[in-house]
Amino acid sequence: MAKSMIMPPERFTHSTLYQMGEIHGLLMFAQALARLHSDRDGLLRELEQAFQHGLASLENLPEAGDAVIDGYQFVVGAIRRVLGAA
């Protein structure tokens, strides 16, 4: 009998929570860098280009549902707020 390829619920939950922790850590790091950057306007211009490219890339992925896009926009919004652009 072949093993199921579906991840058990407890493993999936752990994996999802682990990824949430990773994302939170990266967001806090990005916010710290944004606060310390000497040219916030220049940084914001560069980030806006990166954000738009990142969003376009996500929207082209068939498996990227609304939750993925919402999560991406949440992080982008948090970084924009730190830079005073939201």
HELIX and SHEET records of a PDB file:
HELIX    1   1 PRO A    9  LEU A   36  1                                  28    
HELIX    2   2 ARG A   40  GLU A   59  1                                  20    
HELIX    3   3 ASP A   66  VAL A   82  1                                  17    
END                                                                             
